[in-house]
Amino acid sequence: MASKSTWTYEQNKRFEDALAILVGNKDVPIVTTDGWEKIAKAVGEGKTVEDVRRHYKALEEDIVLIESGAVPLPKYNKLGNKNGGSANRGKSTYRS
């Protein structure tokens, strides 16, 4: 069994961008090997198809928790960000 991988902000952003593009492209469903390979290639930095599948599964689980109310939404200020600035941008890591 593979261990959980750590994702940087940049990797997660590339993952989300590639996912959004593929979801909009009806010719390449993401549930195919080709779709997962395209996402892994877009993320780069050694992420494998299995890494992106696990990351997607974690995203699905997070969405279920958020939509069920189990995870409260953050309180944003008038500028639209949680902490009043973007000082932490790029420094976060994501676990999947």
VOTOR-64597 format. One record per residue (C-alpha): residue in three letters; x, y, z. Coordinates in steps of 0.5 Angstrom, whole numbers, padded with zeros to 4 digits. Example, Ala and Ser with C-alpha at 12.3 -4.5 7.8 and 13.67 -1.06 7.14 Angstrom:
VOTOR-64597
 type     X     Y     Z
  Ala  0025 -0009  0016
  Ser  0027 -0002  0014
***
This chain:
VOTOR-64597
 type     X     Y     Z
  Met  0000  0000  0000
  Ala  0003  0007 -0002
  Ser  0004  0012  0003
  Lys  0000  0019  0003
  Ser  0003  0024 -0001
  Thr  0004  0031  0001
  Trp  0002  0037 -0004
  Thr  0004  0044 -0005
  Tyr  0000  0049 -0006
  Glu  0003  0050 -0013
  Gln  0001  0042 -0014
  Asn -0006  0043 -0012
  Lys -0007  0049 -0016
  Arg -0004  0045 -0022
  Phe -0009  0039 -0020
  Glu -0015  0043 -0020
  Asp -0014  0047 -0026
  Ala -0012  0040 -0030
  Leu -0019  0037 -0027
  Ala -0023  0043 -0029
  Ile -0020  0043 -0036
  Leu -0022  0036 -0036
  Val -0029  0036 -0033
  Gly -0030  0041 -0039
  Asn -0027  0037 -0044
  Lys -0033  0032 -0046
  Asp -0028  0028 -0050
  Val -0023  0026 -0044
  Pro -0027  0023 -0038
  Ile -0023  0024 -0032
  Val -0025  0017 -0030
  Thr -0021  0014 -0035
  Thr -0013  0012 -0035
  Asp -0012  0017 -0040
  Gly -0016  0023 -0036
  Trp -0012  0021 -0030
  Glu -0005  0021 -0034
  Lys -0007  0028 -0036
  Ile -0008  0030 -0029
  Ala -0001  0027 -0027
  Lys  0003  0030 -0032
  Ala  0000  0037 -0031
  Val  0001  0037 -0024
  Gly  0008  0034 -0025
  Glu  0014  0034 -0020
  Gly  0013  0026 -0020
  Lys  0006  0025 -0018
  Thr  0003  0019 -0021
  Val -0004  0017 -0023
  Glu -0005  0013 -0016
  Asp -0003  0020 -0013
  Val -0008  0024 -0017
  Arg -0013  0019 -0016
  Arg -0012  0019 -0008
  His -0012  0027 -0008
  Tyr -0019  0027 -0012
  Lys -0022  0022 -0007
  Ala -0020  0026 -0002
  Leu -0023  0032 -0005
  Glu -0029  0028 -0006
  Glu -0029  0026  0001
  Asp -0028  0034  0003
  Ile -0034  0036 -0001
  Val -0039  0031  0002
  Leu -0037  0033  0009
  Ile -0037  0041  0007
  Glu -0044  0040  0004
  Ser -0047  0036  0010
  Gly -0045  0041  0015
  Ala -0040  0037  0018
  Val -0034  0042  0017
  Pro -0036  0050  0018
  Leu -0035  0054  0012
  Pro -0029  0059  0014
  Lys -0031  0067  0016
  Tyr -0028  0071  0010
  Asn -0027  0079  0011
  Lys -0030  0084  0006
  Leu -0024  0083  0002
  Gly -0025  0075  0001
  Asn -0020  0072  0004
  Lys -0020  0069  0011
  Asn -0014  0072  0014
  Gly -0014  0079  0011
  Gly -0008  0078  0006
  Ser -0005  0073  0002
  Ala  0002  0072  0006
  Asn  0001  0064  0007
  Arg  0000  0063 -0001
  Gly  0004  0058 -0003
  Lys  0007  0056  0004
  Ser  0001  0051  0005
  Thr  0001  0044  0004
  Tyr -0004  0039  0003
  Arg -0005  0031  0005
  Ser -0008  0026  0001
***
